[in-house]
Amino acid sequence: MPPTSRRTLLTALMMLAIAALACSPLAARSSPTPPAGATSVQPTQEGSLPTGEPTLAGSTQAPPPTEAAPTEAASPEPSAPPATATQAPAVRLFPIIQSGKIGYIDETGQVVIEPQFDNAGDFQDGLAVVYVDGKFGYIDPTGAFAIEPQFELAYHFYEGLAWFKTNDLAGYIDHSGKTVIEPQFDDAYEFSEGLAAVRVGSNYGYIDPTGRYAIEAKYAFGEAFSEGLAYVTPTYEDGALGGFIDHTGTFVIPVKYAHAENFSEGLSAATLTDPSGSPEYGYLNPAGEFVIEPQYEQAGPFSQGLAAVRSGDFMGFIDPAGKFVIEPKFYLAGDFSDGLAAVLLEEPTAPRGAAWGFIDKTGTVVIKAQFFYDGSGNAPIFHNGLAAVQTAEGFGYINPAGEFVWGPAQ
């Protein structure tokens, strides 16, 4: 089964007009429906918004999409690896919801953009996508519209461009709102390392910032580029196996994996067996060698030098040599960020039947278990110095000391 978690999450995000509010760090591992690490969550009450984490390898994935017959796409000679655009400095503002409207606070909990939007996402590449009166637009950190609401669907800026949709076709705009790549794709995704995955009919390929195909549309599935490589599935037949291509479209890791995650800190969690069965995940290096042999039921990306893996009934953290630095003793575990990772010390028998706490890189609990487990498996994660969490009183944001800077249910 192909890795569709990011695609599924982006599809959910694009339902902002209906129900969802994007609030997690969508830049992280964000891709096609999405392109490495978009996560989003849906608040259900007043307060701030919980932040999810990318799905662990080995967790349940959605089935591959069913599309019409493949559509022929232009396919010029592969281009050399394009230069990656410089990202704008991070904007440390965090979305909140009050009285059904979305605004933003800073890292001290001060409201800096009053709640006024029907829906809104994180700031990315200097702007935040917002939804007002049935249209998507973009605001700057002062809350002023940089691009007036006008799009049926729109997504965050990455590397200076953002995709949008009109009449069911996707194109790209720049920071001025000018269309730089005309709507022509059935689906389009964010730029990563100078390339963006696009879908035409049933085929995925990769374009450069001019809209030219750098890698022709010929794959059944294509993930975003990360650390120079992208995981692609040539066909959903014969087990839907995949491998990794470079920026020229050349396979540098052959097609033989039932599932593989994007490379992170030089390693990719991968399995040769179907994730819907009893997979055994190990970690590949960029040469396609298992430097950590397949042995884990679940395997997360390396983050700050450690990766969460499941061995038997519990999860722990390994280093790049495959050695357990924090022994398996958690029912669930998230990624490290800002030196902390969320963990469940109790068995999650039902939503809110267990609580998240945070450990440091020695495995010591530094923020006691007190935040609701919502049943999704998405762990809260620190992003730009704060983590969104939920308690009995509602949603709120905490700092790395475990102190609420906003909320809960403020």
GUNUSE-593000 format. One line per field, with one value per residue (C-alpha): x, z, y; residue in one letter. Coordinates in nm, 2 decimals. Each point is the difference from the previous one (the first is absolute). Example, Ala and Ser with C-alpha at 12.3 -4.5 7.8 and 13.67 -1.06 7.14 Angstrom:
REM GUNUSE-593000
u	1.23 | 0.14
w	0.78 | -0.07
v	-0.45 | 0.34
lumba	A | S
END
This chain:
REM GUNUSE-593000
u	0.00 | 0.15 | 0.08 | -0.30 | -0.01 | 0.11 | -0.23 | -0.29 | 0.09 | 0.02 | -0.33 | -0.15 | 0.17 | -0.15 | -0.34 | 0.07 | -0.31 | -0.21 | 0.14 | 0.37 | 0.25 | 0.37 | 0.22 | 0.30 | 0.34 | -0.10 | 0.35 | 0.14 | 0.01 | -0.30 | -0.10 | -0.25 | -0.35 | 0.24 | 0.36 | 0.30 | -0.17 | -0.33 | -0.20 | -0.33 | -0.25 | -0.36 | -0.09 | -0.34 | -0.04 | 0.12 | 0.37 | 0.32 | 0.07 | 0.18 | 0.29 | 0.05 | 0.31 | 0.07 | -0.13 | 0.25 | 0.10 | -0.20 | -0.32 | -0.32 | 0.01 | -0.27 | -0.04 | 0.14 | -0.22 | -0.20 | 0.03 | -0.10 | 0.22 | 0.35 | 0.02 | 0.30 | 0.22 | 0.27 | 0.34 | 0.31 | 0.35 | 0.06 | 0.16 | 0.29 | -0.08 | -0.15 | 0.11 | -0.22 | -0.16 | 0.08 | -0.29 | -0.12 | 0.09 | -0.23 | -0.29 | -0.07 | -0.37 | -0.25 | -0.37 | -0.27 | -0.38 | -0.24 | -0.37 | 0.03 | 0.26 | 0.38 | 0.27 | 0.36 | 0.21 | 0.37 | 0.22 | -0.08 | -0.37 | -0.08 | -0.27 | 0.17 | -0.26 | -0.36 | -0.22 | -0.18 | 0.06 | -0.24 | 0.31 | 0.37 | 0.33 | 0.35 | 0.23 | 0.23 | 0.25 | -0.11 | -0.37 | -0.30 | -0.29 | -0.34 | -0.36 | -0.25 | -0.35 | 0.05 | 0.34 | 0.37 | 0.25 | 0.32 | 0.09 | 0.33 | 0.12 | -0.19 | -0.33 | -0.03 | -0.09 | 0.31 | -0.22 | -0.37 | -0.23 | -0.08 | 0.08 | -0.22 | 0.28 | 0.35 | 0.29 | 0.31 | 0.30 | 0.31 | 0.31 | -0.18 | -0.30 | -0.34 | -0.24 | -0.36 | -0.30 | -0.26 | -0.25 | 0.15 | 0.34 | 0.31 | 0.27 | 0.24 | 0.02 | 0.29 | 0.00 | -0.16 | -0.29 | 0.10 | -0.06 | 0.34 | -0.10 | -0.34 | -0.26 | 0.04 | 0.05 | -0.26 | 0.20 | 0.31 | 0.21 | 0.25 | 0.35 | 0.28 | 0.37 | -0.11 | -0.25 | -0.37 | -0.20 | -0.30 | -0.27 | -0.14 | -0.27 | 0.14 | 0.37 | 0.23 | 0.31 | 0.21 | 0.01 | 0.25 | -0.09 | -0.07 | -0.26 | 0.23 | 0.01 | 0.33 | -0.12 | -0.27 | -0.34 | 0.02 | -0.04 | -0.30 | 0.11 | 0.27 | 0.11 | 0.18 | 0.38 | 0.19 | 0.38 | 0.03 | -0.23 | -0.37 | -0.19 | -0.21 | -0.22 | 0.01 | -0.33 | -0.26 | 0.03 | 0.22 | -0.01 | 0.03 | 0.37 | 0.21 | 0.35 | 0.19 | 0.09 | 0.24 | -0.07 | 0.06 | -0.26 | 0.26 | -0.07 | 0.29 | -0.18 | -0.18 | -0.37 | -0.05 | -0.15 | -0.36 | 0.03 | 0.28 | -0.01 | 0.18 | 0.37 | 0.06 | 0.34 | 0.15 | -0.23 | -0.34 | -0.23 | -0.08 | -0.16 | 0.00 | -0.33 | -0.35 | -0.07 | -0.36 | 0.13 | 0.30 | 0.26 | 0.36 | 0.15 | 0.37 | 0.19 | 0.16 | 0.29 | 0.01 | 0.18 | -0.30 | 0.18 | -0.18 | 0.23 | -0.26 | -0.14 | -0.38 | -0.14 | -0.25 | -0.38 | 0.00 | 0.28 | 0.00 | 0.23 | 0.33 | -0.04 | 0.27 | 0.20 | -0.26 | -0.29 | -0.30 | -0.05 | -0.23 | 0.15 | -0.26 | -0.27 | 0.20 | 0.18 | 0.34 | 0.26 | 0.31 | 0.30 | 0.13 | 0.20 | -0.32 | 0.08 | -0.28 | 0.08 | -0.34 | -0.13 | -0.34 | -0.25 | -0.26 | -0.33 | 0.04 | 0.28 | 0.05 | 0.29 | 0.26 | -0.02 | 0.15 | 0.16 | -0.33 | -0.23 | -0.36 | -0.06 | -0.29 | 0.09 | -0.34 | -0.18 | -0.24 | -0.31 | -0.22 | 0.02 | 0.08 | 0.07 | 0.37 | 0.21 | 0.30 | 0.30 | 0.34 | 0.35 | 0.34 | 0.27 | 0.11 | -0.35 | -0.08 | -0.36 | 0.03 | -0.36 | -0.24 | -0.27 | -0.30 | -0.11 | -0.28 | 0.07 | -0.26 | 0.01 | 0.16 | 0.36 | 0.12 | 0.23 | 0.03 | 0.33 | 0.19 | 0.02 | 0.17 | 0.02 | -0.36 | -0.21 | -0.38 | -0.17 | -0.34 | -0.12 | -0.34 | -0.04 | 0.08 | 0.28 | 0.31 | 0.37 | 0.28 | 0.37 | 0.28 | -0.03 | -0.35 | -0.16 | -0.31 | 0.07 | -0.35 | -0.32 | -0.12 | -0.34 | 0.11
w	0.00 | -0.09 | 0.25 | -0.03 | 0.34 | -0.11 | -0.30 | 0.22 | 0.25 | -0.27 | -0.15 | 0.35 | 0.03 | -0.33 | 0.16 | 0.21 | -0.17 | 0.16 | 0.34 | 0.06 | 0.13 | -0.09 | 0.29 | 0.00 | -0.15 | -0.35 | -0.13 | 0.17 | -0.23 | -0.16 | -0.46 | -0.26 | 0.14 | 0.20 | -0.12 | 0.47 | 0.27 | 0.00 | 0.29 | 0.10 | 0.27 | 0.06 | 0.31 | 0.14 | 0.26 | 0.10 | 0.08 | -0.19 | -0.24 | 0.05 | -0.22 | -0.15 | -0.12 | -0.32 | 0.00 | 0.10 | -0.25 | 0.05 | 0.11 | -0.20 | -0.34 | -0.23 | -0.32 | -0.33 | -0.19 | -0.29 | -0.30 | -0.36 | -0.27 | -0.01 | -0.19 | -0.22 | 0.14 | -0.15 | 0.08 | -0.12 | 0.09 | 0.37 | 0.14 | 0.23 | 0.37 | 0.04 | 0.26 | 0.30 | 0.08 | 0.33 | 0.25 | 0.18 | 0.37 | 0.23 | 0.13 | 0.36 | 0.01 | 0.10 | -0.10 | 0.26 | -0.02 | 0.19 | -0.06 | -0.32 | -0.15 | -0.04 | 0.11 | 0.10 | 0.32 | 0.04 | 0.21 | 0.31 | -0.04 | -0.11 | -0.26 | -0.30 | -0.27 | 0.13 | -0.08 | -0.32 | -0.25 | -0.07 | -0.03 | -0.01 | 0.00 | 0.13 | -0.14 | -0.26 | -0.21 | 0.15 | -0.07 | 0.14 | -0.21 | 0.13 | -0.09 | 0.00 | -0.15 | -0.21 | -0.15 | 0.09 | 0.02 | 0.19 | 0.28 | 0.12 | 0.37 | 0.07 | -0.11 | -0.31 | -0.33 | -0.21 | -0.26 | 0.01 | 0.05 | -0.36 | -0.03 | 0.02 | 0.16 | 0.10 | 0.21 | 0.18 | -0.17 | -0.04 | -0.17 | -0.12 | -0.16 | 0.11 | -0.19 | -0.05 | -0.18 | -0.23 | -0.21 | 0.15 | -0.15 | 0.20 | -0.07 | 0.20 | 0.12 | 0.14 | 0.31 | -0.19 | -0.10 | -0.36 | -0.18 | -0.11 | -0.10 | -0.17 | 0.14 | -0.20 | 0.25 | 0.16 | 0.32 | 0.09 | 0.32 | 0.18 | -0.13 | 0.17 | -0.10 | -0.31 | -0.13 | 0.06 | -0.06 | -0.23 | -0.12 | -0.35 | -0.03 | 0.19 | -0.05 | 0.23 | -0.11 | 0.12 | -0.13 | 0.06 | 0.11 | -0.37 | -0.04 | -0.22 | 0.06 | 0.15 | 0.04 | -0.22 | 0.13 | 0.00 | 0.36 | 0.18 | 0.31 | 0.08 | 0.34 | 0.05 | -0.03 | 0.33 | 0.03 | -0.38 | -0.04 | -0.05 | 0.05 | -0.30 | -0.09 | -0.37 | 0.00 | 0.25 | -0.16 | 0.14 | 0.35 | -0.06 | 0.08 | -0.01 | 0.00 | 0.01 | -0.29 | -0.01 | -0.15 | -0.35 | 0.04 | 0.02 | 0.24 | 0.25 | 0.24 | -0.19 | 0.00 | 0.26 | 0.31 | 0.11 | 0.19 | 0.07 | 0.17 | -0.11 | 0.09 | 0.32 | 0.15 | -0.26 | 0.06 | -0.13 | 0.19 | -0.25 | -0.02 | -0.26 | 0.13 | -0.02 | 0.28 | 0.02 | 0.11 | 0.24 | -0.13 | 0.12 | -0.04 | -0.01 | -0.12 | -0.34 | -0.08 | -0.32 | -0.17 | 0.06 | 0.27 | 0.32 | 0.26 | 0.27 | -0.09 | -0.04 | 0.35 | 0.11 | -0.03 | -0.02 | -0.07 | 0.00 | -0.16 | 0.16 | 0.17 | 0.21 | -0.02 | 0.12 | -0.15 | 0.17 | -0.08 | 0.12 | 0.13 | 0.12 | 0.20 | 0.08 | -0.17 | 0.07 | -0.17 | -0.19 | -0.13 | -0.36 | 0.09 | 0.10 | 0.37 | 0.25 | 0.17 | 0.17 | 0.06 | -0.12 | 0.27 | -0.16 | -0.15 | -0.26 | -0.07 | -0.22 | -0.17 | 0.19 | -0.05 | 0.21 | 0.20 | 0.11 | -0.12 | 0.09 | 0.14 | 0.14 | 0.32 | 0.03 | -0.25 | -0.22 | 0.04 | -0.12 | -0.09 | 0.31 | 0.17 | 0.02 | 0.02 | -0.18 | 0.18 | -0.12 | 0.04 | -0.06 | -0.19 | 0.30 | 0.03 | 0.31 | 0.03 | 0.02 | -0.06 | 0.18 | -0.19 | 0.01 | -0.36 | -0.17 | -0.25 | -0.27 | -0.14 | -0.33 | 0.10 | -0.10 | 0.28 | 0.10 | -0.11 | 0.07 | -0.29 | 0.02 | 0.38 | 0.08 | -0.01 | -0.03 | 0.25 | 0.13 | 0.36 | 0.16 | -0.02 | -0.37 | -0.24 | 0.09 | -0.08 | 0.24 | 0.00 | 0.05 | 0.38 | -0.03 | 0.09 | -0.18 | -0.19 | -0.14 | 0.10 | 0.07 | -0.12 | 0.02
v	0.00 | 0.34 | 0.26 | 0.23 | 0.16 | 0.34 | 0.00 | -0.09 | 0.27 | 0.27 | -0.11 | 0.05 | 0.34 | 0.11 | -0.06 | 0.31 | 0.15 | -0.27 | -0.09 | -0.02 | 0.25 | -0.05 | 0.08 | -0.24 | 0.06 | -0.09 | 0.08 | -0.30 | -0.30 | 0.15 | -0.18 | -0.12 | 0.01 | 0.12 | -0.02 | -0.13 | 0.12 | 0.16 | -0.05 | 0.17 | -0.04 | 0.11 | 0.20 | -0.06 | 0.27 | 0.34 | 0.04 | -0.06 | -0.27 | -0.34 | -0.08 | -0.34 | -0.18 | -0.19 | -0.36 | -0.26 | -0.26 | -0.31 | 0.18 | -0.04 | 0.17 | 0.09 | -0.21 | 0.13 | 0.24 | -0.12 | 0.22 | 0.01 | -0.15 | 0.15 | 0.33 | 0.07 | 0.28 | 0.21 | -0.16 | 0.18 | -0.12 | -0.01 | 0.32 | 0.03 | 0.03 | 0.35 | 0.25 | 0.02 | 0.34 | 0.17 | -0.02 | 0.31 | 0.02 | -0.19 | 0.20 | -0.10 | 0.04 | -0.27 | -0.04 | 0.01 | -0.02 | 0.22 | 0.04 | -0.21 | 0.23 | -0.05 | 0.24 | -0.02 | 0.03 | 0.04 | -0.23 | 0.19 | -0.06 | 0.36 | 0.03 | 0.18 | -0.07 | 0.02 | -0.30 | 0.09 | -0.28 | -0.30 | -0.22 | 0.04 | -0.18 | 0.05 | 0.27 | -0.16 | 0.18 | 0.33 | -0.03 | -0.19 | -0.14 | 0.11 | -0.07 | 0.28 | 0.01 | -0.31 | 0.09 | -0.05 | 0.28 | 0.08 | 0.23 | 0.14 | -0.01 | 0.33 | -0.17 | 0.21 | -0.17 | -0.05 | -0.18 | 0.06 | -0.30 | -0.12 | -0.37 | -0.31 | -0.19 | 0.11 | -0.13 | 0.13 | 0.16 | -0.20 | 0.12 | 0.31 | -0.17 | -0.12 | -0.22 | 0.10 | -0.15 | 0.15 | -0.20 | -0.32 | 0.08 | 0.09 | 0.26 | 0.21 | 0.36 | 0.21 | 0.22 | 0.28 | -0.22 | -0.01 | -0.33 | -0.13 | -0.35 | -0.01 | -0.24 | -0.33 | -0.28 | -0.23 | 0.04 | 0.20 | -0.01 | 0.22 | 0.06 | -0.18 | 0.02 | 0.19 | -0.25 | -0.06 | -0.32 | 0.04 | -0.24 | -0.01 | -0.27 | -0.29 | 0.09 | 0.19 | 0.19 | 0.29 | 0.36 | 0.28 | 0.36 | 0.10 | -0.28 | -0.21 | -0.37 | -0.10 | -0.36 | -0.11 | -0.10 | -0.38 | -0.13 | -0.13 | 0.18 | 0.26 | 0.14 | 0.33 | 0.02 | -0.01 | -0.01 | -0.04 | -0.29 | -0.07 | -0.32 | -0.10 | -0.29 | -0.08 | -0.20 | -0.13 | -0.34 | -0.28 | 0.12 | 0.38 | -0.02 | 0.32 | 0.13 | 0.34 | 0.22 | 0.30 | 0.34 | -0.13 | -0.28 | -0.27 | -0.28 | -0.01 | -0.23 | -0.28 | -0.07 | -0.27 | 0.16 | -0.04 | 0.33 | 0.25 | 0.34 | 0.31 | 0.03 | 0.19 | 0.05 | -0.23 | -0.30 | -0.13 | -0.24 | -0.28 | -0.34 | -0.28 | -0.13 | 0.13 | 0.26 | -0.13 | -0.34 | -0.05 | 0.23 | 0.01 | 0.34 | 0.09 | 0.30 | 0.06 | 0.23 | 0.19 | -0.28 | -0.23 | -0.21 | -0.10 | 0.15 | -0.10 | -0.34 | -0.04 | -0.09 | 0.26 | -0.01 | 0.38 | 0.25 | 0.37 | 0.25 | 0.10 | 0.34 | 0.16 | -0.32 | -0.25 | -0.19 | -0.15 | -0.38 | -0.27 | -0.32 | -0.24 | 0.18 | 0.32 | 0.28 | 0.14 | 0.21 | -0.11 | 0.18 | -0.02 | -0.31 | -0.18 | 0.00 | 0.07 | 0.33 | 0.00 | -0.35 | -0.11 | 0.09 | 0.23 | -0.09 | 0.27 | 0.25 | 0.31 | 0.17 | 0.20 | 0.38 | 0.27 | -0.28 | -0.15 | -0.29 | -0.08 | -0.35 | -0.20 | -0.19 | -0.16 | -0.23 | 0.21 | -0.22 | 0.28 | 0.37 | 0.20 | -0.33 | 0.09 | 0.32 | 0.13 | 0.12 | 0.11 | -0.16 | 0.14 | -0.18 | -0.20 | -0.14 | 0.20 | 0.13 | 0.37 | 0.10 | -0.24 | -0.19 | 0.22 | 0.08 | -0.19 | -0.28 | 0.05 | -0.35 | 0.10 | -0.10 | 0.35 | 0.12 | 0.37 | 0.15 | 0.31 | 0.25 | 0.33 | -0.03 | -0.10 | -0.31 | -0.01 | -0.23 | -0.09 | -0.03 | -0.04 | 0.38 | 0.02 | 0.07 | 0.20 | 0.06 | -0.09 | 0.09 | -0.25 | 0.05 | -0.14 | 0.34 | 0.12 | 0.32 | 0.00 | -0.18 | -0.25 | 0.12 | 0.36
lumba	M | P | P | T | S | R | R | T | L | L | T | A | L | M | M | L | A | I | A | A | L | A | C | S | P | L | A | A | R | S | S | P | T | P | P | A | G | A | T | S | V | Q | P | T | Q | E | G | S | L | P | T | G | E | P | T | L | A | G | S | T | Q | A | P | P | P | T | E | A | A | P | T | E | A | A | S | P | E | P | S | A | P | P | A | T | A | T | Q | A | P | A | V | R | L | F | P | I | I | Q | S | G | K | I | G | Y | I | D | E | T | G | Q | V | V | I | E | P | Q | F | D | N | A | G | D | F | Q | D | G | L | A | V | V | Y | V | D | G | K | F | G | Y | I | D | P | T | G | A | F | A | I | E | P | Q | F | E | L | A | Y | H | F | Y | E | G | L | A | W | F | K | T | N | D | L | A | G | Y | I | D | H | S | G | K | T | V | I | E | P | Q | F | D | D | A | Y | E | F | S | E | G | L | A | A | V | R | V | G | S | N | Y | G | Y | I | D | P | T | G | R | Y | A | I | E | A | K | Y | A | F | G | E | A | F | S | E | G | L | A | Y | V | T | P | T | Y | E | D | G | A | L | G | G | F | I | D | H | T | G | T | F | V | I | P | V | K | Y | A | H | A | E | N | F | S | E | G | L | S | A | A | T | L | T | D | P | S | G | S | P | E | Y | G | Y | L | N | P | A | G | E | F | V | I | E | P | Q | Y | E | Q | A | G | P | F | S | Q | G | L | A | A | V | R | S | G | D | F | M | G | F | I | D | P | A | G | K | F | V | I | E | P | K | F | Y | L | A | G | D | F | S | D | G | L | A | A | V | L | L | E | E | P | T | A | P | R | G | A | A | W | G | F | I | D | K | T | G | T | V | V | I | K | A | Q | F | F | Y | D | G | S | G | N | A | P | I | F | H | N | G | L | A | A | V | Q | T | A | E | G | F | G | Y | I | N | P | A | G | E | F | V | W | G | P | A | Q
END
